Amino acid sequence: MIKKAIIDLGTNTFQLLIIEQDGQNFKTVHEESYAAKIGMGGISSGIITEEGIQRGVKGLQYFQQVFDKEGVTNENVLATATSAVRNAKNGDEFCQRVLDETGIKINVISGEEEATLIYEGVKLGMDIGTEPSMIMDIGGGSVEFIICDKNRIMYKQSFEIGGQRLMDKFMTSDPISPRSMGALRDYLEEQLLPLTNAVHQYAPVCVIGSAGSFETLIDMFCMKNYGHLPPSEQISFDLPISEFYDSFLQLVSKNHDERMALAGMKELRVDMIVVGVCLIDFVLKRFDIQQIKVSNYALKEGVLSRILQK
């Protein structure tokens, strides 16, 4: 049994998954997130700041300690970087610094490839069904939309409108002002025009949210209705649309400390979730979608799916 580690180097969060592989089967050995926030302070000007690079290196040095403890060798580490690194003028320098200081080699992927991996990850964890659905993955740097069913992808696109970028642009006050929310809606209308055309063509009936803000919405839903977080082994969820709007109204009307006091909120998401729910709200209303599902599987599980198929 070989242990393999998969790292998703997101703009806001580095996510680690260590598995034991036995042919096409696997067992999760260790799973963890680290708030590296490499996009903070630089993403809107197309760089990773020196502080961001240091936070990233520190996060991966910490993961390195986990590898030592779990017995994972560097050749069995698959590290994938997305929006923040692929768009940074000094993205290559970041990868080199990481390699020099941790021995971890980073694979920087395109937005198209990111969308495909997210689809494969979601598919590994749930039955997408035969009706068209729209997978939506809100990252800190980019947002991926994939219109698909369980058999194929009909449309996929990565938009550079992730949470950190939207916060830099629109979150000028806390709570966010109605005027900023209006400006954000206008911006999304313009940026997401290619998606609007695809939705007219394929008419998805359901939004499948993967990772990030969606996971926090599920945590809030479970805390409110059941008094505890969802079971860790559960991968997919239904989120009633009325519950989404209940959370949406709370999140956009509260400030940082008030949001932090909501049951199920994570420190890591407390600010970015505001623009996250504004984006979800826009998509649901603009495309008249009444059903939300959530998948805890996303990009790193897409990488896992490929490892298992080899």
Secondary structure, DSSP 8 states (H G I E B T S, - for coil): -EEEEEEEE-SS-EEEEEEEEETTEEEEEEEEEE---TTTTTGGGT---HHHHHHHHHHHHHHHHHHHHHT--GGGEEEEE-HHHHT-TTHHHHHHHHHHHH---EEE--HHHHHHHHHHHHHHHS---SS-EEEEEE-SS-EEEEEE-SS-EEEEEEES--HHHHHHHH--SSS--HHHHHHHHHHHHHHTHHHHHHHHHH---EEEEESTHHHHHHHHHHHHHHSS---TT--EEEE-HHHHHHHHHHHHHS-HHHHHTSTT--TTTTTHHHHHHHHHHHHHHHTT---EEEES--HHHHHHHHHHH-
